[in-house]
């Protein structure tokens, strides 16, 4: 893909690679190289998914499936979604390759083809891809809630597992809500409206399980739990705008506006970043012995959330007033909102720097603890077993080597 950017000025087709721009109007070698890159990346994802499924299946022989942790369920559903959806995109870009180099007419209207066919094939991967990115994070958050609140299990565990499976199934059936503007017939639009609204139900079950577990235990607040509160807030706001866009009448009016940009980034981009941060805060002390400084971590999180709200709430308003995306020069009426959004980026960047500093300070505190306790950090024998002593800012932890 990087080499494609340096061949004949790169593939200027947009990230969706829609024909006819990517077919007749763009006869460059760079587009063919980019299609090859998609095939190679798809093969790697398929092999990784097969690896996940095979490993999980080999571990549950003789056990009840429902005894698996929610994280394992999320990874299994993610792998199945990849195997179901990626070959469809591979077939779509292969047909595009034939259109470009073998005089085929799959997407050429003059030859009996249909360019909208490519959009269906692209978005059959494009929407499951959203849940491919989100589902592992949902499992991480579930573990953080269980561990952070001192609970043995998540509230409504079986319902949560059913909700995860339902998200995977329905996520494969709602792809065309991305292309309401291409002229779908009324019955087709009615189906995709119902399916899109329906996927909000298992998502609501998931949020309810997290909140019930958090509020049902009286353990102290930890950084992963505080991050989870921030995730629930952002994910809920972004999800509500998705339910609004599920209505085809509203979506046709707001399609390609900044409202769609805000919905996508609140749910996927910022939501995914916060899930990664929750996982790092949850497992970094175990893997590295470094416990992030809670004060700096909390301050960074608050600034990040404030920055995110200042970035995307004004953009919501710009989109509701018809502000189009992918424009570098908007009307002056939107200038004030765009300035507020720009200030929000500075605040969010400041929060990310503070979060990074929380790990650096935690590492310094760990070194101080080690020095205060003498020479710690070498193999010793305890009870006939070789163990390794590792220190952190909350005390010494012993791990079997």
C-alpha positions as CSV (number, residue, x, y, z in Angstrom):
1,X,0.0,0.0,0.0
2,X,2.9,2.4,0.8
3,X,4.5,1.6,-2.6
4,X,1.2,2.4,-4.3
5,X,1.3,5.9,-2.9
6,X,4.6,6.4,-4.7
7,X,3.5,5.0,-8.1
8,X,2.0,7.5,-10.6
9,X,1.0,10.0,-7.9
10,X,-0.9,7.3,-5.9
11,X,-4.4,5.9,-6.1
12,X,-6.7,9.0,-6.0
13,X,-9.9,6.9,-5.7
14,X,-10.9,7.8,-2.1
15,X,-10.8,5.2,0.7
16,X,-14.0,3.5,-0.6
17,X,-12.5,2.8,-4.1
18,X,-15.9,3.3,-5.7
19,X,-16.2,2.7,-9.4
20,X,-16.4,4.3,-12.0
21,X,-13.7,6.6,-10.4
22,X,-11.6,3.6,-9.6
23,X,-12.2,1.8,-12.9
24,X,-12.5,3.8,-16.2
25,X,-11.5,7.1,-14.7
26,X,-8.4,6.0,-13.0
27,X,-6.3,3.7,-15.2
28,X,-3.2,3.8,-13.0
29,X,-1.0,1.0,-11.9
30,X,-1.1,2.4,-8.3
31,X,-4.8,1.3,-8.0
32,X,-3.9,-2.2,-9.0
33,X,-1.1,-2.3,-6.4
34,X,-3.6,-1.0,-3.8
35,X,-6.0,-3.8,-4.7
36,X,-3.2,-6.3,-4.3
37,X,-2.4,-4.8,-0.8
38,X,-6.1,-5.3,0.2
39,X,-5.8,-9.0,-0.9
40,X,-2.6,-9.5,1.1
41,X,-4.0,-7.8,4.2
42,X,-7.3,-9.8,3.9
43,X,-5.3,-13.1,3.8
44,X,-3.4,-12.2,6.9
45,X,-6.7,-11.3,8.8
46,X,-8.3,-14.6,7.6
47,X,-5.4,-16.6,8.8
48,X,-5.3,-14.8,12.2
49,X,-9.0,-15.4,12.6
50,X,-8.7,-19.2,11.8
51,X,-5.9,-19.3,14.4
52,X,-8.2,-17.7,17.0
53,X,-11.1,-20.0,16.3
54,X,-8.9,-23.1,16.3
55,X,-7.3,-22.2,19.6
56,X,-10.6,-21.5,21.3
57,X,-12.2,-24.7,20.0
58,X,-9.3,-26.8,21.2
59,X,-9.7,-25.3,24.7
60,X,-13.4,-25.9,25.2
61,X,-13.4,-29.7,24.5
62,X,-15.4,-31.3,27.3
63,X,-16.4,-28.0,28.8
64,X,-19.6,-26.0,28.6
65,X,-19.4,-23.2,26.1
66,X,-21.1,-20.7,28.4
67,X,-18.3,-21.1,30.9
68,X,-15.9,-19.2,28.6
69,X,-15.1,-15.6,29.6
70,X,-16.9,-12.8,27.9
71,X,-13.6,-11.7,26.4
72,X,-13.1,-15.1,24.7
73,X,-16.7,-14.9,23.3
74,X,-16.0,-11.4,21.9
75,X,-12.8,-12.6,20.2
76,X,-14.5,-15.7,18.8
77,X,-17.4,-13.6,17.3
78,X,-14.9,-11.1,15.9
79,X,-13.0,-13.9,14.2
80,X,-16.2,-15.4,12.7
81,X,-17.2,-11.9,11.4
82,X,-13.8,-11.6,9.7
83,X,-14.2,-15.0,8.0
84,X,-17.7,-14.2,6.9
85,X,-17.2,-10.7,5.6
86,X,-13.6,-10.3,4.3
87,X,-14.1,-12.8,1.3
88,X,-17.0,-10.6,0.1
89,X,-14.7,-7.6,-0.2
90,X,-12.0,-9.7,-1.8
91,X,-14.5,-10.8,-4.4
92,X,-15.6,-7.2,-5.0
93,X,-12.1,-5.8,-5.6
94,X,-11.3,-8.9,-7.7
95,X,-14.2,-8.0,-10.0
96,X,-12.9,-4.4,-10.0
97,X,-9.4,-5.7,-11.1
98,X,-11.1,-7.6,-13.9
99,X,-12.9,-4.5,-15.0
100,X,-9.7,-2.6,-15.1
101,X,-7.4,-5.1,-16.8
102,X,-9.6,-7.7,-18.6
103,X,-12.3,-5.6,-20.2
104,X,-15.0,-7.0,-17.9
105,X,-18.1,-5.0,-17.3
106,X,-19.2,-5.9,-13.8
107,X,-19.5,-2.3,-12.6
108,X,-19.8,-0.6,-16.0
109,X,-23.4,0.5,-16.8
110,X,-22.8,0.7,-20.5
111,X,-21.8,-3.0,-20.5
112,X,-24.7,-4.1,-18.4
113,X,-23.0,-3.8,-15.1
114,X,-24.0,-1.9,-11.9
115,X,-21.7,0.3,-9.9
116,X,-24.0,0.0,-6.9
117,X,-23.1,-3.7,-6.7
118,X,-19.6,-2.7,-5.6
119,X,-21.1,-0.5,-2.8
120,X,-23.1,-3.5,-1.5
121,X,-20.0,-5.7,-1.6
122,X,-17.8,-3.1,0.1
123,X,-20.3,-2.3,2.9
124,X,-21.0,-6.0,3.6
125,X,-17.5,-5.9,5.0
126,X,-17.6,-2.2,6.0
127,X,-20.3,-2.5,8.7
128,X,-19.2,-5.8,10.3
129,X,-15.8,-4.2,10.4
130,X,-17.1,-1.8,12.9
131,X,-18.0,-4.6,15.3
132,X,-14.8,-6.4,14.4
133,X,-13.0,-3.4,15.9
134,X,-15.4,-2.9,18.8
135,X,-16.1,-6.5,20.1
136,X,-12.6,-7.2,21.6
137,X,-12.8,-3.9,23.4
138,X,-16.2,-4.9,24.9
139,X,-14.6,-8.0,26.3
140,X,-11.8,-5.9,27.8
141,X,-14.2,-3.5,29.4
142,X,-16.2,-6.4,30.9
143,X,-13.0,-7.7,32.5
144,X,-12.2,-4.3,33.8
145,X,-15.6,-3.9,35.4
146,X,-15.4,-7.4,37.0
147,X,-11.9,-6.8,38.4
148,X,-12.3,-3.2,39.3
149,X,-15.5,-3.6,41.4
150,X,-14.4,-6.8,43.2
151,X,-17.1,-8.9,41.6
152,X,-16.8,-12.5,40.7
153,X,-18.7,-12.2,37.5
154,X,-20.5,-9.6,35.3
155,X,-24.2,-9.0,36.1
156,X,-26.4,-10.8,33.7
157,X,-23.5,-12.8,32.2
158,X,-25.5,-15.1,30.0
159,X,-27.6,-12.2,28.7
160,X,-24.4,-10.4,27.9
161,X,-23.1,-13.3,26.0
162,X,-26.3,-13.6,24.0
163,X,-26.1,-9.9,23.3
164,X,-22.6,-10.2,22.0
165,X,-23.7,-13.0,19.6
166,X,-26.7,-11.0,18.5
167,X,-24.5,-8.0,17.8
168,X,-22.3,-10.2,15.6
169,X,-25.4,-11.6,13.7
170,X,-27.3,-8.4,13.2
171,X,-24.0,-6.5,12.4
172,X,-23.8,-8.6,9.2
173,X,-27.4,-7.7,8.2
174,X,-27.4,-3.9,8.3
175,X,-24.8,-3.0,5.7
176,X,-27.1,-1.0,3.3
177,X,-27.9,1.7,5.8
178,X,-24.6,3.2,4.6
179,X,-26.0,3.6,1.0
180,X,-29.6,4.8,1.6
181,X,-28.9,7.5,-1.0
182,X,-28.3,5.2,-4.0
183,X,-32.0,4.7,-4.7
184,X,-33.0,1.6,-2.7
185,X,-36.7,0.6,-3.0
186,X,-39.1,1.3,-0.1
187,X,-39.3,-2.3,1.3
188,X,-35.5,-2.6,1.3
189,X,-35.1,0.6,3.2
190,X,-37.8,-0.4,5.7
191,X,-35.9,-3.6,6.4
192,X,-32.5,-1.9,7.0
193,X,-34.2,0.7,9.2
194,X,-35.7,-2.0,11.4
195,X,-32.4,-4.0,11.5
196,X,-30.4,-0.9,12.4
197,X,-32.7,0.1,15.2
198,X,-32.8,-3.5,16.4
199,X,-29.0,-3.7,16.9
200,X,-29.4,-1.0,19.6
201,X,-31.2,-3.6,21.9
202,X,-28.2,-5.9,22.5
203,X,-26.0,-2.8,22.8
204,X,-28.3,-1.6,25.6
205,X,-28.1,-5.0,27.4
206,X,-24.3,-4.6,27.3
207,X,-24.4,-1.1,28.8
208,X,-27.0,-2.3,31.4
209,X,-24.8,-5.2,32.5
210,X,-21.8,-2.9,33.0
211,X,-23.7,-0.3,35.0
212,X,-25.5,-2.9,37.2
213,X,-22.1,-4.5,38.0
214,X,-20.5,-1.2,38.8
215,X,-23.3,0.1,40.9
216,X,-23.9,-3.2,42.6
217,X,-20.5,-3.4,44.3
218,X,-18.9,-1.0,46.8
219,X,-15.3,-1.4,45.9
220,X,-13.1,1.7,45.5
221,X,-12.9,3.5,42.2
222,X,-9.9,2.4,40.1
223,X,-8.5,3.9,36.9
224,X,-10.1,1.2,34.7
225,X,-13.5,1.8,36.3
226,X,-13.1,5.6,35.8
227,X,-12.2,5.0,32.2
228,X,-15.2,2.8,31.8
229,X,-17.5,5.6,33.0
230,X,-16.0,7.8,30.3
231,X,-16.4,5.1,27.7
232,X,-20.1,4.6,28.6
233,X,-20.8,8.3,28.3
234,X,-19.1,8.7,24.9
235,X,-20.4,5.4,23.5
236,X,-24.0,6.2,24.5
237,X,-23.9,9.7,22.9
238,X,-22.4,8.4,19.7
239,X,-24.8,5.5,19.6
240,X,-27.9,7.7,20.0
241,X,-26.9,9.6,16.8
242,X,-26.5,6.3,15.0
243,X,-30.2,5.5,15.9
244,X,-31.2,8.9,14.5
245,X,-29.3,8.2,11.2
246,X,-31.0,4.8,10.9
247,X,-34.1,6.6,9.7
248,X,-33.7,6.7,5.9
249,X,-35.5,10.1,5.5
250,X,-33.1,11.8,8.0
251,X,-30.1,9.9,6.7
252,X,-30.7,11.1,3.1
253,X,-30.8,14.7,4.3
254,X,-27.7,14.3,6.6
255,X,-25.7,11.9,4.4
256,X,-22.1,13.2,3.9
257,X,-22.5,15.8,6.6
258,X,-20.4,16.4,9.7
259,X,-23.0,14.6,11.8
260,X,-22.0,11.3,10.3
261,X,-18.4,12.1,11.0
262,X,-19.2,12.8,14.7
263,X,-21.2,9.6,15.0
264,X,-18.5,7.5,13.6
265,X,-15.6,9.0,15.6
266,X,-17.4,9.0,18.9
267,X,-18.4,5.4,18.6
268,X,-15.5,3.9,16.8
269,X,-12.4,6.0,16.9
270,X,-12.6,7.6,20.4
271,X,-14.4,4.5,21.8
272,X,-11.7,2.2,20.5
273,X,-8.9,4.4,22.0
274,X,-10.6,4.4,25.4
275,X,-11.0,0.6,25.3
276,X,-7.3,0.3,24.5
277,X,-6.5,2.6,27.4
278,X,-8.7,0.5,29.7
279,X,-6.8,-2.6,28.8
280,X,-3.5,-0.9,29.3
281,X,-4.5,0.4,32.7
282,X,-5.9,-3.1,33.6
283,X,-3.0,-5.3,32.6
284,X,0.1,-3.0,32.5
285,X,0.8,-3.6,36.2
286,X,0.7,-7.4,35.6
287,X,2.9,-7.4,32.6
288,X,5.4,-4.7,33.4
289,X,5.1,-4.1,37.2
290,X,4.3,-0.4,36.5
291,X,1.1,1.0,38.0
292,X,0.0,4.2,36.4
293,X,-0.2,7.2,38.7
294,X,-3.9,7.6,39.5
295,X,-3.8,11.5,39.9
296,X,-2.2,12.1,36.5
297,X,-4.2,9.4,34.9
298,X,-7.5,10.8,36.2
299,X,-6.5,14.4,35.2
300,X,-5.6,13.3,31.7
301,X,-8.8,11.4,31.3
302,X,-10.9,14.4,32.4
303,X,-9.1,16.6,29.9
304,X,-9.4,14.0,27.2
305,X,-13.2,13.8,27.7
306,X,-13.6,17.5,27.8
307,X,-11.5,17.8,24.6
308,X,-13.6,15.1,22.9
309,X,-16.8,16.9,23.7
310,X,-15.5,20.2,22.5
311,X,-14.3,18.6,19.3
312,X,-17.5,16.7,18.3
313,X,-20.4,18.5,19.9
314,X,-19.9,21.6,17.7
315,X,-19.4,19.3,14.7
316,X,-22.7,17.7,15.5
317,X,-24.3,21.1,15.2
318,X,-22.5,21.9,12.0
319,X,-23.8,18.6,10.5
320,X,-27.4,19.3,11.6
321,X,-27.2,22.6,9.8
322,X,-26.0,20.9,6.6
323,X,-22.3,21.4,6.9
324,X,-20.8,18.9,4.4
325,X,-17.8,16.7,5.1
326,X,-14.6,16.6,3.0
327,X,-14.7,20.4,2.4
328,X,-11.8,22.6,3.3
329,X,-13.7,25.8,3.1
330,X,-17.1,26.0,4.9
331,X,-19.4,29.0,5.1
332,X,-18.5,31.7,7.7
333,X,-21.6,30.9,9.7
334,X,-19.9,27.7,10.9
335,X,-16.6,29.5,11.8
336,X,-17.4,29.8,15.6
337,X,-18.2,26.1,15.9
338,X,-15.1,25.1,14.0
339,X,-12.9,27.3,16.3
340,X,-14.4,25.6,19.4
341,X,-13.7,22.2,17.8
342,X,-10.1,23.2,17.2
343,X,-9.6,24.3,20.8
344,X,-11.0,20.9,21.8
345,X,-8.2,19.2,19.9
346,X,-5.6,21.1,21.9
347,X,-7.3,20.1,25.2
348,X,-7.6,16.4,24.1
349,X,-3.9,16.3,23.1
350,X,-3.0,17.8,26.5
351,X,-5.0,15.0,28.2
352,X,-3.2,12.3,26.1
353,X,0.1,13.7,27.2
354,X,-1.0,13.6,30.8
355,X,-2.0,10.0,30.4
356,X,1.4,9.1,29.0
357,X,3.0,11.0,31.9
358,X,1.0,8.9,34.3
359,X,2.9,5.8,33.1
360,X,6.2,7.5,33.2
361,X,5.5,8.7,36.8
362,X,4.4,5.2,37.7
363,X,7.6,3.8,36.4
364,X,9.6,6.4,38.4
365,X,7.7,5.4,41.6
366,X,8.5,1.8,40.9
367,X,12.2,2.5,40.6
368,X,12.0,4.5,43.9
369,X,10.3,1.5,45.6
370,X,12.9,-0.9,44.3
371,X,15.8,1.3,45.6
372,X,14.2,1.7,48.9
373,X,13.9,-2.1,49.3
374,X,17.4,-2.9,48.3
375,X,18.5,-5.1,45.4
376,X,15.3,-6.5,43.9
377,X,14.9,-7.9,40.5
378,X,16.8,-11.2,40.3
379,X,16.1,-14.9,40.4
380,X,15.7,-16.5,43.8
381,X,14.5,-19.8,45.1
382,X,11.3,-19.9,47.2
383,X,10.0,-23.2,48.4
384,X,11.9,-25.1,45.8
385,X,10.5,-23.1,42.9
386,X,12.4,-20.5,40.9
387,X,10.6,-17.2,41.1
388,X,11.3,-13.7,40.0
389,X,10.7,-10.7,42.4
390,X,9.3,-7.6,40.7
391,X,8.4,-4.3,42.4
392,X,5.7,-1.8,41.7
393,X,4.4,1.4,43.3
394,X,1.9,-0.5,45.4
395,X,4.3,-3.1,46.7
396,X,6.3,-6.2,45.7
397,X,4.7,-8.8,43.5
398,X,6.0,-12.3,43.1
399,X,5.6,-14.1,39.8
400,X,6.5,-17.7,39.0
401,X,9.1,-17.5,36.3
